[in-house]
Amino acid sequence: MQHATAQGRTGPPAEQLEIINPATEELITTVPVTTPQQVDAAVTRAAAAQRTWAALAPADRARTLRRFASAVDGHIEELAVLETREAGHPLGNACWEAGNVRDLLDYSAGGVERLTGQQIPVAGGVNLTFAEPLGVVAVIAPWNFPMPVAAWGTAPALAAGNAVLLKPAETTPLTALRLAELALEAGLPEGLFQVLPGEGPVTGTALVEHPRVAKVVFTGSTAVGKRLMAQCAATVKRLTLELGGKSPNIVFADADLERAAAAAPGSFLDNTGQDCCARSRILVQRSVHDRFLELLEPAVHAFRAGNPADAGTDMGPLVSARQRERVRSYVPEDAPALIRGTVPEGPGFWYPATVLAGAPGDRAAAEEIFGPVAVVLPFDDEDEAVRLANDTDYGLSGSLWTRDGARALRVSRAVAAGNLSVNSHASVRYSTPFGGYKQSGLGRELGPDALAAFTETKNVFLSTEPSTRESP
């Protein structure tokens, strides 16, 4: 059987994953892949550990998760350096990502003792509900944010009493493997949190199709998400999907244009555009279109691409040669580029910041590029802005810039997306729900209800009717 590899080749399943530094194209290390037989053994270990974990008093489970958070906190810089080497993230960004793992573990630990049921009034007795763990959860993490997105599924699943099998992306397994070591050092039971590196069609498929895996959490492309839905259907497996995006950045004429233009580069260049929330469609009201572009150009040029290990770097390389070729396919040599940035010469999977003039229906304006490329589209009025914003199969995120509070509320309600920001580009906080409309996914992650997504609701009725038999 032939399988597609991380590099896009077709061939037999790999025995080792080659981890490449995207800024230098040098081999960092190799990591053994997890075979289907090893997946089966890992599920067995996880199921045994989960029973022990779920039986712990809630306070003890919460305390252990806080120790895990403390262990991560003590290794922030180490984890950040690993992320920089395997994913090409600027070091400052990577430190934030490691801190986000710590914060999410702390936040999830706070929910353990608040995962309560209900007492529902009924006739003839008392009705109680219990939130019980699912069992073994598979988390399939992406390469664009290896650490934080892995934690989005792992932390609340563990807090709710489940075991977690984490499959990191083929190109970025190193931080996940280190987190698993820190979990053991913090006192999590052996087998409760395991990392299973491997290729999606082999290791990932074995996890998704395993009958004792109760839920799959997947972050990645919409195409793969659709395949996982079909695979999960065979065992009616629960599924959370966080998929693609083509998010709008809507700039109205009454906005603070200087502020909107200064913030725009970070909205589509952060993580070199490899972000499902990237505001890669910039919709600008026609009356201020030219002025906005005048302000945007120096802001884009000021967003410095360079060595991810340097403190002054804002943007690193793309994750792989394959990803660079994908981005290039959206920007032909004669593309109507309004702005082009610069990147270092020499080794590395570099691609410059690029702003294109677009029109509705253009491939670059419709499809998720997953690179440092944005398309500017003019609009005339609020209705057209909403129509353009919703003219996509996706609905994950977006921003709008206006000084009119009523307009901000109207447009926020009218745009079909799960996460919107007004006069800001903030999309993700561990304390608020995250997820998409349409083909951007299913379900919600993060926020106060995250633990509930990893539980079953059990309903118990206790009759209080007197017995019909008389006592002797």
C-alpha positions, 0 to 999 in steps of 0.5 A, spaced: 500 500 500 502 506 498 502 512 502 503 520 502 509 522 506 510 529 509 514 531 503 508 530 498 512 523 496 508 517 494 511 511 497 512 505 502 510 508 510 517 511 513 520 508 519 523 514 521 521 521 520 526 526 518 525 533 522 528 539 518 530 546 521 526 550 516 530 556 517 537 552 515 534 546 511 539 542 516 537 535 519 535 536 526 534 529 528 530 523 526 524 520 530 521 513 529 514 512 527 509 509 531 506 503 527 499 500 527 501 495 532 504 500 537 498 504 536 493 498 539 498 497 545 498 504 546 490 504 547 491 498 551 495 502 556 491 508 556 485 505 557 488 502 564 491 508 566 485 512 564 481 508 569 486 510 575 486 517 573 478 518 573 478 514 580 482 520 583 479 525 587 477 531 583 482 535 587 488 530 586 487 530 579 487 538 579 493 538 583 497 533 578 495 538 572 497 544 576 504 540 577 504 539 570 503 546 568 509 548 573 513 543 570 512 546 563 513 553 566 520 551 568 522 549 561 519 555 557 525 557 554 527 549 552 520 548 549 521 555 545 527 553 542 525 546 540 519 550 537 523 555 533 528 549 530 522 544 528 517 549 526 521 556 524 517 560 529 520 567 532 523 565 539 518 570 542 512 567 539 515 560 541 516 563 548 508 565 548 506 558 545 509 555 551 506 559 556 500 558 553 500 551 554 502 552 561 496 557 562 491 552 559 493 547 563 492 551 569 485 553 567 483 546 565 485 544 572 481 549 575 475 546 571 476 539 574 472 541 581 467 545 577 465 539 572 458 538 575 451 535 573 444 537 575 439 536 579 432 536 575 425 536 578 421 530 576 415 527 579 416 521 583 423 522 585 430 525 584 433 526 577 441 527 577 446 528 571 453 526 571 459 528 567 463 522 566 469 521 562 469 518 555 475 514 556 481 514 551 481 521 546 486 521 540 488 528 539 491 530 532 495 536 532 498 540 526 504 543 524 503 550 524 502 551 532 505 544 534 505 546 542 498 550 543 494 547 539 496 540 542 494 543 548 487 545 546 485 538 546 490 535 551 489 539 557 481 539 557 481 532 556 485 530 561 482 535 566 475 531 564 478 524 566 480 522 560 487 519 557 490 522 551 494 519 545 497 525 541 499 524 534 503 530 532 504 533 525 510 529 521 514 535 521 514 537 528 513 532 533 519 534 538 515 539 543 510 534 543 515 528 545 518 533 551 511 535 553 510 528 555 516 527 558 514 533 563 507 530 564 511 524 567 515 528 571 509 532 574 506 525 576 501 523 571 500 516 571 504 512 566 500 511 559 495 517 561 498 521 556 502 518 550 505 521 544 505 517 538 509 520 532 508 518 525 504 519 518 497 521 518 495 515 513 498 510 517 499 512 525 493 517 524 488 512 521 490 507 526 488 512 531 482 514 528 479 507 526 481 504 533 474 501 536 477 503 543 478 511 542 472 514 544 473 521 541 478 524 535 480 532 536 483 534 529 486 540 527 488 541 520 485 542 513 478 541 511 480 536 506 483 531 511 477 533 516 472 531 511 476 524 510 476 523 518 468 524 519 467 519 514 472 514 518 469 516 525 462 514 522 464 507 522 464 507 529 460 513 531 466 516 534 465 523 537 469 528 533 471 535 534 474 539 527 478 545 527 479 546 519 481 552 514 479 559 514 479 565 509 478 570 514 476 577 512 479 584 515 474 589 514 476 596 514 470 601 514 471 609 512 470 611 519 475 607 522 482 609 525 486 608 518 493 609 521 491 604 527 488 599 522 493 599 517 499 598 523 495 592 525 494 589 518 501 586 517 500 582 523 494 579 522 496 575 516 504 575 517 504 572 524 507 565 523 508 567 516 501 566 514 501 559 516 494 560 521 487 558 520 485 565 523 489 569 518 486 575 515 488 574 508 482 578 505 483 585 506 476 588 505 477 596 504 471 601 503 473 604 496 473 611 499 479 610 503 482 604 499 488 608 496 489 612 503 489 605 507 494 602 502 499 608 503 499 606 510 499 599 509 506 599 505 511 601 510 507 597 515 508 591 511 516 593 510 517 594 517 515 586 519 522 583 519 523 577 516 529 573 518 533 568 523 527 566 528 532 565 533 534 573 533 530 577 538 528 582 532 525 577 527 517 578 526 517 572 521 520 566 520 520 561 514 515 557 511 515 550 515 517 546 508 519 546 501 512 543 499 509 549 503 513 554 499 511 551 493 504 551 495 504 558 496 508 560 490 502 557 486 498 562 488 502 568 486 504 567 479 510 572 476 505 576 473 500 577 479 498 584 480 502 585 487 501 591 490 506 590 496 512 585 496 517 584 502 524 582 502 526 575 505 533 573 507 538 570 501 540 563 502 538 556 505 531 556 508 524 556 506 523 563 505 517 567 502 516 574 502 510 578 505 505 579 499 499 583 498 495 582 491 490 586 488 484 582 487 477 581 485 471 576 488 472 569 485 480 570 484 483 563 486 488 567 491 481 571 494 477 564 495 482 559 497 486 558 503 493 559 501 497 558 508 502 563 507 504 570 508 499 573 502 493 577 503 488 580 497 485 587 498 478 587 495 474 594 495 467 595 497 462 600 497 457 600 503 456 595 509 451 590 505 457 589 500 462 588 505 458 583 509 456 579 502 464 579 500 466 577 507 461 571 507 463 569 500 467 563 502 466 556 504 469 558 511 467 561 517 473 561 522 475 568 524 475 575 522 476 583 524 472 589 522 475 596 524 470 602 525 468 607 530 461 606 529 458 602 535 452 600 532 455 598 525 460 594 529 455 590 532 450 589 526 456 587 522 459 582 527 452 579 527 452 579 520 458 575 518 458 568 518 464 566 523 465 563 529 470 568 532 470 576 530 474 582 533 472 589 533 478 594 532 483 588 533 485 582 531 485 577 537 482 570 535 484 566 541 484 566 548 484 560 552 478 562 557 473 563 551 470 558 546 474 557 539 471 554 533 468 555 526 462 556 522 461 552 515 467 548 513 471 551 518 469 545 523 465 542 528 464 544 535 468 548 540 475 548 543 477 552 549 473 556 554 469 555 560 465 549 557 471 545 554 471 540 559 464 538 557 466 536 550 470 530 553 464 527 557 458 523 556 452 526 560 449 520 564 442 521 567 440 517 573 433 517 576 431 515 583 424 513 585 422 516 592 415 513 591 413 509 597 413 501 597 407 498 595 409 492 600 407 493 607 412 491 612 411 485 616 
